[in-house]
Amino acid sequence: MRPPIHSLHPPLPLYRFKRRSTDSPLCVNGICTVHAARFHMQPLAFSDDDKADHLQCSHAGLVVTYNGPGREEKDAASIRTHQPIPTYGIALYYFEISIVDQGDTGRIGVGLCDRKVRLGKMPGWETGSYAYHGDDGLLFRQTGIAGNPYGPKYGTDDIIGCCWNLVDNIVFFTRNGKSLGPAFTNLTGTLYPTVGMQSMNGRISANFGTKPFAFDIERYAHQQRDKILAAIMFKPLPQDYTILTDTVLMYLMHNGYSRTAAAFAKDAGREQIYQRERDSMLRRQAVCDKVLSGDIDAAISDLEKQFPQVLRSQLNVRFLLLTQKFIEMIVSGASLEDTVEYGRRELSVFRDKEYIKSAQESDDSLPRADKMLPYADVLRDVYLLLAYGNPAESPTGHLTKQSRREVVADNVNSAILASQGRPMRSLLERFICQNENILKHLMLMGNGPAALVSAQDLL
């Protein structure tokens, strides 16, 4: 089945993190999300300007050393990152602290804090601060009076991770790659990764995602996504499947899959809809089939007879058909003289900017983006095929493949529909696009689950 394609070149990438089936991870630099737009706003290092006096920050903000006496509570010192954790557009945030040297007392705390927290205290001891301490294994939530039992003590050579799950609004810590379970819930405000020490010669090294984590945060992110998808799939659906059935049927007919559409309509009892649209679909399919077989002259002839408005008003479609004819002549071994003459006669006009501007201004049926098709670039790629004895081996050899015919056929199909006052995309495709837009806006509004799932997960 051909994928619907509506322009010669694919759209600009959305910079999405693809799933495990691809090379790109779901989690990058500690942030688990589907968009990378806010990467420059995430914590990447500790701030040398936002720390207590007894701390020294080095190695681009990734190594922190305690130089104080560490004997009394007043000797405690903490540091924050230069940027807070973004609270919208992401689902999970994770970082790790390696204990290079626990110092003489091992008083080290790892966690989160807000901007107002005084840094002359250990993490977790002030309002707006949450931390896991290494000297006693206790959790401290906004108070230094009494901690709560949580995990084992930690010290030199241990790696302590901190994850804020913004979907469930919980924080958990890890030790040497293993989760220690939920630590804090219902966090509010804008928070920063923080570490504090009250231990002479203590030293830590931070990892904000520039190297692999000890904890498999990507696996955890996939588990969270699967949980969200399971909840979505558990939602009851209406018992009347008429809308869904008609949507699928109209997709098949929109894209010209006549035999599949006929069989589906019969099984679903929707033959009336099929018969109503059958003639129009078959005429469109006949034109597209000629394009797919490489018979461009016949396709153009059918368009001139049955859908003349397409060639008169849609410059992009005319350009695609004429360049495809040129490609077919090269591939079929037509004489060089005839091929060059065809290109001069039919394609040279697309180098005339005034002609293109005039034609595009009169073409109100095309989306604005489609009016910007780079004709000169495409012509350069097409003409390059002439320089090779085997065009398929040229740098633009992809133009000789069946996939290029499919692009042209899909554009022709959409153009015919547009000339009839019909949508260029089927209702099913528009549903999917709407779903993607809803997820995008939910994510930007701070909806954690929307940042972990994509429309493709639901297909």
C-alpha positions as CSV (number, residue, x, y, z in Angstrom):
1,M,0.0,0.0,0.0
2,R,1.4,3.4,-1.0
3,P,1.9,5.9,1.8
4,P,0.0,9.2,1.1
5,I,2.6,11.8,0.1
6,H,1.7,15.4,-0.6
7,S,4.9,17.0,-1.7
8,L,8.0,16.1,-3.7
9,H,10.3,16.4,-0.7
10,P,9.5,15.2,2.8
11,P,8.7,17.9,5.4
12,L,11.3,19.2,7.7
13,P,12.0,16.8,10.6
14,L,10.1,17.2,13.8
15,Y,13.2,16.1,15.8
16,R,11.3,13.3,17.5
17,F,12.9,10.7,19.5
18,K,11.9,7.5,17.8
19,R,11.2,4.2,19.6
20,R,13.4,1.2,20.2
21,S,13.0,0.0,16.7
22,T,15.3,2.9,15.6
23,D,18.7,4.2,16.5
24,S,17.4,7.2,18.3
25,P,16.5,6.7,22.0
26,L,13.4,7.8,23.8
27,C,15.5,9.5,26.5
28,V,18.3,11.9,25.6
29,N,20.5,13.8,28.1
30,G,18.3,12.6,31.0
31,I,15.1,14.1,29.5
32,C,12.4,11.7,28.3
33,T,10.1,13.3,25.8
34,V,9.1,13.4,22.1
35,H,10.4,16.8,21.3
36,A,13.9,18.3,21.6
37,A,12.9,21.9,21.5
38,R,13.8,22.7,25.1
39,F,17.2,20.8,25.3
40,H,19.1,24.1,25.5
41,M,17.0,24.9,28.6
42,Q,17.7,21.8,30.6
43,P,20.2,21.4,33.4
44,L,23.6,20.4,32.0
45,A,26.0,21.4,34.8
46,F,26.2,22.8,38.3
47,S,26.5,26.6,38.5
48,D,29.7,28.1,39.8
49,D,27.7,31.2,40.7
50,D,25.0,29.4,42.6
51,K,26.8,27.6,45.4
52,A,28.0,27.9,49.0
53,D,31.5,29.2,49.9
54,H,33.0,25.8,50.9
55,L,32.4,24.3,47.4
56,Q,34.7,24.4,44.4
57,C,33.2,23.8,41.0
58,S,35.4,22.4,38.1
59,H,35.4,20.4,34.9
60,A,32.8,22.6,33.3
61,G,30.5,22.4,36.3
62,L,30.5,18.6,36.4
63,V,32.9,18.1,39.4
64,V,32.2,19.6,42.8
65,T,34.7,19.5,45.7
66,Y,34.1,20.3,49.4
67,N,36.9,22.4,50.9
68,G,35.4,23.2,54.3
69,P,36.0,21.8,57.8
70,G,32.8,19.8,57.8
71,R,32.7,19.6,61.7
72,E,29.4,21.6,62.4
73,E,26.0,22.1,60.8
74,K,27.0,25.6,59.7
75,D,29.8,24.1,57.6
76,A,27.3,22.4,55.2
77,A,27.4,23.6,51.6
78,S,25.1,23.0,48.6
79,I,25.1,23.8,44.9
80,R,22.4,24.1,42.2
81,T,22.4,23.6,38.5
82,H,22.5,26.6,36.2
83,Q,19.0,25.7,34.8
84,P,15.9,24.3,36.4
85,I,14.2,21.1,35.3
86,P,11.6,22.1,32.6
87,T,8.1,21.3,33.9
88,Y,6.3,21.1,30.6
89,G,7.1,19.2,27.4
90,I,8.8,16.4,29.3
91,A,7.7,13.3,31.1
92,L,10.8,12.3,33.1
93,Y,14.0,13.9,34.2
94,Y,17.0,12.0,35.5
95,F,20.6,12.7,36.5
96,E,23.3,10.8,38.4
97,I,26.0,11.8,41.0
98,S,29.1,9.7,41.3
99,I,30.7,9.8,44.8
100,V,34.4,10.2,43.9
101,D,35.4,10.6,47.5
102,Q,32.9,10.6,50.5
103,G,35.3,12.6,52.6
104,D,35.9,12.1,56.3
105,T,32.2,11.9,57.5
106,G,30.4,10.9,54.3
107,R,27.7,13.6,54.8
108,I,26.5,14.0,51.2
109,G,23.0,14.7,50.0
110,V,21.6,14.4,46.5
111,G,18.2,15.7,45.4
112,L,16.2,18.6,44.2
113,C,15.6,22.2,45.4
114,D,13.9,25.4,44.3
115,R,15.5,28.7,43.6
116,K,14.8,30.2,47.1
117,V,16.6,27.5,49.1
118,R,19.6,28.8,51.1
119,L,22.7,26.9,50.0
120,G,24.4,27.0,53.4
121,K,22.4,24.0,54.4
122,M,22.4,20.3,53.4
123,P,19.8,19.4,50.7
124,G,16.4,18.5,52.1
125,W,16.8,20.6,55.3
126,E,15.1,23.8,53.9
127,T,11.6,24.5,52.6
128,G,11.5,23.6,48.9
129,S,14.3,21.0,49.2
130,Y,14.2,17.2,48.9
131,A,17.2,14.9,49.3
132,Y,18.6,11.4,50.0
133,H,21.6,11.5,52.4
134,G,24.5,9.1,52.2
135,D,25.8,9.1,55.8
136,D,22.5,7.6,57.2
137,G,20.4,6.5,54.2
138,L,17.6,8.9,55.2
139,L,15.2,11.0,53.2
140,F,14.8,14.7,54.1
141,R,11.8,16.6,52.9
142,Q,11.9,20.3,53.6
143,T,13.2,19.8,57.2
144,G,16.4,18.9,58.9
145,I,14.8,17.8,62.2
146,A,14.1,14.2,61.4
147,G,14.6,12.1,58.3
148,N,12.7,9.1,57.1
149,P,14.3,5.7,56.5
150,Y,14.7,5.0,52.8
151,G,17.7,3.2,51.4
152,P,21.2,2.0,52.2
153,K,24.0,4.4,53.1
154,Y,26.2,5.4,50.2
155,G,29.8,6.6,49.8
156,T,32.9,6.4,47.7
157,D,32.5,4.7,44.3
158,D,28.7,4.7,44.6
159,I,26.5,6.2,41.9
160,I,23.3,7.9,43.1
161,G,20.6,8.7,40.6
162,C,17.6,11.0,41.0
163,C,14.5,10.7,38.7
164,W,11.5,13.1,38.8
165,N,8.6,11.3,37.1
166,L,6.4,14.2,36.1
167,V,3.6,11.9,34.9
168,D,2.9,10.5,38.3
169,N,4.7,13.4,40.1
170,I,7.0,11.2,42.1
171,V,10.7,11.2,42.8
172,F,12.8,8.1,43.2
173,F,16.5,7.5,43.7
174,T,18.8,4.8,42.3
175,R,22.0,3.3,43.7
176,N,24.5,1.8,41.3
177,G,21.9,1.3,38.6
178,K,19.1,-0.1,40.8
179,S,15.9,1.8,41.7
180,L,15.3,2.2,45.5
181,G,11.6,2.9,45.0
182,P,9.4,6.0,45.5
183,A,10.9,8.7,47.7
184,F,8.8,11.8,47.4
185,T,5.4,12.6,45.9
186,N,3.4,15.6,45.0
187,L,6.3,18.0,44.3
188,T,5.4,21.5,43.3
189,G,7.2,24.5,41.8
190,T,10.3,24.8,39.7
191,L,13.1,22.6,40.9
192,Y,16.8,22.3,40.3
193,P,19.2,19.3,40.7
194,T,21.2,19.8,43.8
195,V,24.0,18.2,45.8
196,G,25.4,19.2,49.2
197,M,28.3,18.1,51.4
198,Q,29.5,18.5,54.9
199,S,32.5,16.2,54.7
200,M,36.1,17.3,54.5
201,N,37.7,16.5,51.0
202,G,34.4,15.2,49.7
203,R,34.1,15.2,45.9
204,I,31.4,14.2,43.5
205,S,31.1,14.0,39.7
206,A,27.8,14.7,37.9
207,N,26.3,13.1,34.8
208,F,23.5,15.0,33.2
209,G,23.3,12.6,30.2
210,T,26.5,13.4,28.4
211,K,27.5,9.8,29.0
212,P,25.6,6.5,29.6
213,F,23.8,6.2,32.9
214,A,24.3,3.4,35.4
215,F,20.5,3.1,35.6
216,D,18.5,2.1,32.4
217,I,16.4,5.2,32.3
218,E,15.3,4.4,28.7
219,R,13.8,1.1,29.8
220,Y,12.0,2.8,32.6
221,A,10.6,5.4,30.2
222,H,9.3,2.6,27.9
223,Q,7.7,1.0,30.9
224,Q,6.0,4.2,31.8
225,R,4.8,4.7,28.2
226,D,3.4,1.1,28.1
227,K,1.5,1.8,31.3
228,I,0.0,5.0,29.7
229,L,-0.9,3.1,26.5
230,A,-2.5,0.3,28.5
231,A,-4.7,2.9,30.3
232,I,-5.7,4.4,27.0
233,M,-6.5,1.0,25.5
234,F,-8.6,0.2,28.5
235,K,-11.0,3.1,27.8
236,P,-14.4,1.8,26.6
237,L,-15.3,2.7,23.0
238,P,-18.8,3.3,21.6
239,Q,-20.5,0.2,20.4
240,D,-21.5,1.8,17.1
241,Y,-18.6,1.3,14.8
242,T,-20.3,3.0,11.8
243,I,-18.1,6.1,12.0
244,L,-14.9,4.0,12.2
245,T,-16.0,1.7,9.4
246,D,-16.9,4.6,7.1
247,T,-13.6,6.4,7.9
248,V,-11.6,3.3,6.9
249,L,-13.7,2.8,3.8
250,M,-13.3,6.4,2.7
251,Y,-9.5,6.2,3.2
252,L,-9.3,3.2,0.9
253,M,-11.4,4.9,-1.7
254,H,-9.6,8.2,-1.3
255,N,-6.3,6.5,-2.1
256,G,-7.7,4.4,-4.9
257,Y,-7.5,0.9,-3.4
258,S,-10.6,-0.1,-5.3
259,R,-10.6,-3.9,-4.8
260,T,-9.8,-3.7,-1.1
261,A,-12.5,-1.0,-0.7
262,A,-15.1,-3.1,-2.5
263,A,-14.4,-6.2,-0.4
264,F,-14.4,-4.1,2.8
265,A,-17.6,-2.3,1.9
266,K,-19.3,-5.7,1.2
267,D,-18.2,-7.2,4.6
268,A,-19.2,-4.0,6.5
269,G,-22.5,-3.6,4.8
270,R,-21.5,-0.2,3.4
271,E,-21.9,-1.0,-0.3
272,Q,-24.1,2.1,-0.8
273,I,-21.3,4.4,0.0
274,Y,-18.9,2.4,-2.2
275,Q,-21.2,2.6,-5.2
276,R,-21.8,6.3,-4.7
277,E,-18.0,7.1,-4.9
278,R,-17.0,4.2,-7.2
279,D,-16.9,6.0,-10.6
280,S,-14.9,8.9,-9.3
281,M,-12.5,6.6,-7.6
282,L,-12.0,4.4,-10.6
283,R,-11.3,7.3,-12.9
284,R,-8.7,8.7,-10.4
285,Q,-7.2,5.2,-10.0
286,A,-6.9,4.8,-13.8
287,V,-4.8,7.9,-14.1
288,C,-2.7,7.0,-11.1
289,D,-2.1,3.5,-12.4
290,K,-0.7,4.9,-15.7
291,V,1.7,7.1,-13.6
292,L,2.7,4.0,-11.6
293,S,3.4,2.0,-14.8
294,G,5.5,4.9,-16.2
295,D,3.1,5.8,-19.0
296,I,3.1,9.5,-18.4
297,D,1.8,10.5,-21.8
298,A,-1.3,8.4,-21.2
299,A,-1.8,9.8,-17.7
300,I,-1.5,13.4,-19.0
301,S,-4.0,12.6,-21.8
302,D,-6.5,11.2,-19.3
303,L,-6.1,14.3,-17.2
304,E,-6.7,16.6,-20.1
305,K,-9.9,14.8,-21.1
306,Q,-11.4,14.1,-17.6
307,F,-9.8,16.5,-15.2
308,P,-8.5,19.5,-17.3
309,Q,-8.5,21.9,-14.4
310,V,-5.7,19.9,-12.7
311,L,-3.1,20.6,-15.4
312,R,-4.3,24.2,-16.0
313,S,-4.2,25.3,-12.3
314,Q,-1.9,23.0,-10.4
315,L,1.7,24.0,-11.4
316,N,3.3,21.5,-9.1
317,V,1.4,18.5,-10.5
318,R,2.3,19.6,-14.0
319,F,5.9,19.9,-13.1
320,L,6.0,16.5,-11.4
321,L,4.4,14.8,-14.4
322,L,6.7,16.5,-16.9
323,T,9.9,15.7,-14.9
324,Q,8.7,12.1,-14.5
325,K,8.2,11.9,-18.3
326,F,11.8,13.2,-18.7
327,I,13.0,10.5,-16.2
328,E,11.1,7.8,-18.0
329,M,12.8,8.8,-21.3
330,I,16.2,8.5,-19.6
331,V,15.5,5.2,-18.0
332,S,14.0,3.6,-21.1
333,G,17.0,4.5,-23.2
334,A,15.4,7.1,-25.5
335,S,17.9,8.9,-27.7
336,L,19.9,11.6,-26.0
337,E,18.9,14.1,-28.7
338,D,15.2,13.5,-28.1
339,T,15.5,13.5,-24.3
340,V,17.4,16.8,-24.3
341,E,15.0,18.4,-26.7
342,Y,12.1,17.3,-24.5
343,G,13.7,18.9,-21.5
344,R,14.4,22.1,-23.4
345,R,10.9,22.3,-24.7
346,E,8.9,21.3,-21.6
347,L,11.0,21.9,-18.6
348,S,13.0,25.1,-19.3
349,V,10.0,27.2,-18.5
350,F,10.3,26.2,-14.9
351,R,13.6,28.2,-14.7
352,D,11.6,31.4,-15.5
353,K,10.8,33.0,-12.1
354,E,8.2,35.3,-13.5
355,Y,6.4,32.4,-15.1
356,I,6.4,30.4,-11.9
357,K,5.3,33.4,-9.8
358,S,2.4,34.1,-12.2
359,A,1.3,30.5,-12.3
360,Q,1.5,30.1,-8.5
361,E,-0.5,33.2,-7.8
362,S,-3.3,31.9,-9.9
363,D,-3.2,28.5,-8.2
364,D,-5.4,29.0,-5.1
365,S,-6.0,25.3,-4.6
366,L,-2.5,24.5,-3.4
367,P,-1.4,24.8,0.3
368,R,1.0,27.6,0.8
369,A,3.9,25.3,1.5
370,D,3.4,23.4,-1.8
371,K,3.7,26.7,-3.7
372,M,7.4,26.8,-2.7
373,L,8.4,23.6,-4.5
374,P,12.1,24.1,-5.4
375,Y,11.9,23.6,-9.1
376,A,15.5,24.6,-9.9
377,D,16.9,22.1,-7.3
378,V,14.7,19.3,-8.7
379,L,15.6,20.1,-12.3
380,R,19.3,20.0,-11.3
381,D,18.8,16.5,-9.8
382,V,16.9,15.3,-12.8
383,Y,19.4,16.6,-15.4
384,L,22.2,14.9,-13.4
385,L,20.8,11.5,-14.5
386,L,21.9,12.3,-18.1
387,A,25.6,12.2,-17.1
388,Y,25.6,8.5,-16.1
389,G,25.5,5.5,-18.3
390,N,23.5,3.8,-15.6
391,P,21.2,6.5,-14.2
392,A,20.2,4.3,-11.2
393,E,23.8,4.5,-10.0
394,S,24.0,8.3,-10.1
395,P,23.8,10.4,-6.9
396,T,20.2,11.1,-7.7
397,G,19.4,7.5,-8.8
398,H,16.5,7.4,-6.3
399,L,14.5,9.4,-8.9
400,T,14.5,6.3,-11.1
401,K,12.9,4.1,-8.5
402,Q,9.2,3.1,-8.2
403,S,9.0,5.3,-5.1
404,R,9.3,8.4,-7.2
405,R,6.4,7.3,-9.4
406,E,4.4,6.8,-6.2
407,V,5.1,10.3,-5.1
408,V,3.9,11.7,-8.4
409,A,0.8,9.4,-8.4
410,D,-0.2,10.5,-4.9
411,N,0.2,14.1,-5.8
412,V,-2.0,13.6,-8.9
413,N,-4.6,11.8,-6.9
414,S,-4.7,14.7,-4.3
415,A,-4.8,17.3,-7.1
416,I,-7.8,15.6,-8.8
417,L,-9.6,15.6,-5.5
418,A,-8.8,19.2,-4.9
419,S,-10.1,20.1,-8.3
420,Q,-13.4,18.5,-7.4
421,G,-13.7,20.5,-4.2
422,R,-12.7,17.6,-2.0
423,P,-10.1,17.4,0.7
424,M,-6.6,16.5,-0.4
425,R,-6.3,14.3,2.6
426,S,-8.7,11.6,3.7
427,L,-10.7,11.9,6.9
428,L,-8.5,9.2,8.5
429,E,-5.3,11.1,7.7
430,R,-6.8,14.2,9.1
431,F,-7.8,12.4,12.2
432,I,-4.2,11.3,12.7
433,C,-2.9,14.8,12.1
434,Q,-5.4,16.2,14.6
435,N,-4.3,13.6,17.1
436,E,-0.7,14.6,16.7
437,N,-1.6,18.2,17.1
438,I,-3.6,17.5,20.3
439,L,-0.7,15.5,21.7
440,K,1.7,18.4,20.9
441,H,-0.4,21.0,22.5
442,L,-1.1,18.8,25.6
443,M,2.7,18.3,25.9
444,L,3.4,22.1,25.7
445,M,0.7,22.6,28.3
446,G,2.6,20.4,30.8
447,N,0.8,17.1,30.3
448,G,3.4,14.5,31.1
449,P,1.7,11.5,29.5
450,A,1.4,13.4,26.2
451,A,5.2,13.8,26.2
452,L,5.8,10.0,26.4
453,V,3.4,8.8,23.7
454,S,2.9,9.6,20.0
455,A,0.1,9.2,17.6
456,Q,2.0,6.2,16.0
457,D,1.9,4.4,19.4
458,L,-1.9,4.4,19.0
459,L,-2.0,3.0,15.5
